[in-house]
């Protein structure tokens, strides 16, 4: 079998242009360190190696990275590139590709952000490859893995400057893109293993064109039972104002998609100021559709046009509850999905402004992530007294046939480990105790988690 080849080792032994103006790292204006543009062959070589599959192995399924762009306020022709590493392993490098609209802006320059300038040493390798409507930046912090980014929210990797095209509209979309057909146009290196991040695009405007309103999805994190795969979480998207913060709203519509293989939508209801409208009765008209891969809601506050919702900078309008699909969960990995404001679901993301009609919104998406909580137990210790004997079989029979009620830890009572608790488990346990039958499966003899995924769980686990 061909052994994986370390990309960092290869890059360190290839001829490359100067990566960074090393002296600038010692200057006081650390947050404005300019990155030198290097020869396009650096990116070509990286892409070639990655596409061969000799480096990109699969990272831990629980490694979740969020890569996003933000447009500052007041509006300027610049964006910040941010990375959330809270839910992944140590980051020692990345490849980032950003595209722009050629008719609106020209890419001007790229500067290190504080997450890089605050490191004790500059990156070991850095290369920029510009193309007609964007650029790719490749970074390796340290090939020995001694230098990594901390686990934190919104680490500022870069600031990117643009110049407005005089004939343009002074409004443009900026996207994490794939101009060359490579799966790895945007990736994060964690201990030299490539992981594809969740990416979130942005828009940029010059302060004259007002976006009017912005739908922002919060990053949502929760937990599920690692034994059963069951868990739920509620999210509340935020509605933000554009340049003019004070309006009144007659209603709104919202449509959000997700990965239907991992999560299902349980409910979508009005929330916040919309739920409080009409004296607490809520909107007069609420139309909700729950789909396999998302949900839509259309709300009219008052069909008579009398009551309105004040919009003075930001509000909550909707609460959506999601639950895991147990068959897609795992006791050893996070489950994560994008949450996108999606106009393809049959309802547009729009706001109905009092007095001047309906307008579209700008959209900022995010991620829903749930991590497993695994409870430890000893299989066969049904009555949770720390030993396995006849009394455990009696506890099984009493629960099944004598009305003693459900057991505190059905996982411990599943002695044959078939994912169900029934009389066959008592027969299996008694056979082990008195007839030389097979011992229960792990965790047996010592406390531990269930290595077999099933719907059973422990409400009161007998051991830490």
Buried (B, 14 or more C-beta within 10 A) or exposed (E): EEEEEBBBEBBEEEEBEEBBEEEBBEEEEBBBBEBBBBBBBBBEBBBEBBBEEBBBEEBBEBBBBBBBBBBEEEBEBBBBBBBBBBBBBBBBBBBBBBBBBBEBBBBEBBBBBBBBBBBEEBBBBBBBBEBEBBBBBBBBBBBEBEBBBEBEEBBBBBBBBBEBBEEBBBBBEBBBBBBEEBEBBBBBBBBBBBBBBBBBBBBBBBEEEEBBBBBBBBBBBBBBBBBBBBBBBBBBBBBBBBBEEEBBBBBBBBBBBBBBEBBBBBBBBBBBBBBEBBEEEBBBEBEBBBBEBBBBBBBBBBEEEEBBBEBEEBBBBBBBBBBBBBEBBBBEBBBBBBBBBBBEBEBBBBBBBBEEEEBBBBBBBBBBBBBBEBBBBBBBBBBBEEEBEEEBBBBBBBBBEEEEEEBBBBBBBBBBBBEEBEEEBBBBBBBBBEEEBEBBBBBBEEBBBBEBBBBBBBEEBBBE
